[in-house]
Structures are given as structure tokens and as C-alpha cells.
Amino acid sequence: MAHSILILYGSYRSDRAGIRLANYLVAEFTARGAQVELVDAKAIGLPMLDRMYKEYPAGTAPEPLETLATKIRGADAFVFVTGEYNWGMQPGLKNLTDHFLEEWFWRPAAIASYSAGRLGGARANLVWHGTLSEMGMVVISSTLMVGPITAALDEAGVPTGEGGKALARAFPRFADDLDWWTEAARRQREQRAPPY
Ligand SMILES: Cc1cc2nc3c(=O)[nH]c(=O)nc-3n(C[C@H](O)[C@H](O)[C@H](O)COP(=O)(O)O)c2cc1C
């Protein structure tokens, strides 16, 4: 059965560039046979965190939260596409992530960062490792760091130039790593129910 992967992206900027990387990843994971869905925080229109999803009495959470909770619970793996604002996380993606907790548990997560600079969002990438780990995901060691983002991917999400070549070279190992852990976690969940 195909692995179901959620690709999560959280920039709300009008001129956002990271959507190129999100679209690239959707296309590449789909080409490998995964069942992929892009979760675009801006398109969903999530509120700023007030109550977490689990703090609403059953059946009363706002519709976007209910729909997203179902998608997160049903996914086999997650890919977080993160830009870097002032050496840190993008608030839109963090806001989306914080609405949930147990819904994320017992699945692998991969981090793909990018930025306008040559470091490819490395500082935000690093911060996400600890956060996703705290939220019950197993963060794979392979990662992607893409920069400068607009030189590495065109508007259609097609790799261009040296940065694009580097991304295309790095992607197969990143995907293989996620695939292996996705399969391992899925088998283990089938074999033995998560302890909590
Ligand atoms: C508020 C803000 C802070 C930024 N800080 C950084 C930074 O610390 N490091 C960096 O490499 N780029 C930084 N940039 C440039 C971003 O990497 C670039 O604008 C990128 O395209 C942002 O992602 P987005 O277009 O998907 O929103 C910053 C951009 C903004 C808007």
C-alpha cells in the first residue's frame, strides 16, 4: 500500500517562494508512488492558536481543525517545508503544528528547509528537529537545505541552476530515508499498538 505523506508549508507572505519547494516535493514523492497531499497553512486559514484541537469538546472544533486532525491522524509520514525568518521558524508553520500534539505521534518526519541565502534555512532547520521530536515524531537524519530558493527552483517548482542540481542529487537519499522509516513505523504500529 502506498505511503501517505503530508507535506506541510506555512508561509503567509504574498510573494512567498517556499511554495516552489513544497510543490517540488509533492511532485517528486508522487513520482515515487506515494500518496501525497500538500497542507498549506495559508490556504486552510487556521486561526492563531487559542484552544488546541484536543481542548475542544468532541465535535465542536472549528472545521479546518477537524479536517486537518483527520489528515494528520491518517498520514504515515510528514515533511515539514520550512523557511527561515530572522534565524528562526516561520510562525505560520509553527502555529499550524502547535494546534495538535497526540495527532502527530508515532510517525517519522523529515525537514526540508530553504532561504534566500546560501545556507538554505539551516538555522530554522535545526530548531525544527527539537520541536518535532518533542511532538512525538521521529525526525529522520537526512535533510534538505535549499538556497537561494528562487535560483534553485523556478515558479513551477522545477530545479534550475547549481542549486537545483544539488537538490535533485540530494532528494533520492532523503526520500529513501523517509521511506524506510515510514515502512518501519507502519509495520510496528500494525504489530503493536502505541503504548500511549
Ligand atoms: C521576516 C523575514 C525574515 C527573514 N530572515 C531570514 C534569515 O534569518 N535568514 C535567511 O537566510 N533568510 C531570511 N529571510 C529571507 C527568506 O529566506 C526569504 O524571503 C524566503 O523566501 C522566505 O520564505 P517564503 O518566501 O516562503 O515566505 C527573511 C525573510 C523575511 C520575510
The ligand as a MOL file (V3000), in Angstrom:
LIG
                    3D

  0  0  0     0  0            999 V3000
M  V30 BEGIN CTAB
M  V30 COUNTS 31 33 0 0 0
M  V30 BEGIN ATOM
M  V30 1 C 10.7460 38.4130 8.1730 0
M  V30 2 C 11.8190 37.7730 7.3440 0
M  V30 3 C 12.9900 37.3560 7.9540 0
M  V30 4 C 13.9680 36.7040 7.2030 0
M  V30 5 N 15.0820 36.2230 7.8360 0
M  V30 6 C 15.9480 35.4560 7.1490 0
M  V30 7 C 17.0210 34.7950 7.8310 0
M  V30 8 O 17.1900 34.8780 9.0170 0
M  V30 9 N 17.8590 34.0180 7.0800 0
M  V30 10 C 17.7140 33.8750 5.7290 0
M  V30 11 O 18.5030 33.1630 5.1080 0
M  V30 12 N 16.7010 34.4980 5.0770 0
M  V30 13 C 15.8280 35.2780 5.7480 0
M  V30 14 N 14.7850 35.8840 5.0860 0
M  V30 15 C 14.6590 35.7100 3.6310 0
M  V30 16 C 13.8530 34.4620 3.3590 0
M  V30 17 O 14.7390 33.3540 3.3730 0
M  V30 18 C 13.1110 34.5100 2.0060 0
M  V30 19 O 12.3280 35.6850 1.9380 0
M  V30 20 C 12.2280 33.3070 1.8050 0
M  V30 21 O 11.7260 33.3310 0.5020 0
M  V30 22 C 11.0810 33.2700 2.8320 0
M  V30 23 O 10.2150 32.1870 2.6380 0
M  V30 24 P 8.7730 32.4070 1.9450 0
M  V30 25 O 9.0320 33.1790 0.6730 0
M  V30 26 O 8.2510 31.0100 1.6790 0
M  V30 27 O 7.9360 33.1800 2.9060 0
M  V30 28 C 13.7930 36.5260 5.8140 0
M  V30 29 C 12.6210 36.9670 5.2100 0
M  V30 30 C 11.6390 37.5680 5.9540 0
M  V30 31 C 10.3430 37.9890 5.2990 0
M  V30 END ATOM
M  V30 BEGIN BOND
M  V30 1 1 1 2
M  V30 2 1 2 3
M  V30 3 2 2 30
M  V30 4 2 3 4
M  V30 5 1 4 5
M  V30 6 1 4 28
M  V30 7 2 5 6
M  V30 8 1 6 7
M  V30 9 1 6 13
M  V30 10 2 7 8
M  V30 11 1 7 9
M  V30 12 1 9 10
M  V30 13 2 10 11
M  V30 14 1 10 12
M  V30 15 2 12 13
M  V30 16 1 13 14
M  V30 17 1 14 15
M  V30 18 1 14 28
M  V30 19 1 15 16
M  V30 20 1 16 17
M  V30 21 1 16 18
M  V30 22 1 18 19
M  V30 23 1 18 20
M  V30 24 1 20 21
M  V30 25 1 20 22
M  V30 26 1 22 23
M  V30 27 1 23 24
M  V30 28 2 24 25
M  V30 29 1 24 26
M  V30 30 1 24 27
M  V30 31 2 28 29
M  V30 32 1 29 30
M  V30 33 1 30 31
M  V30 END BOND
M  V30 END CTAB
M  END
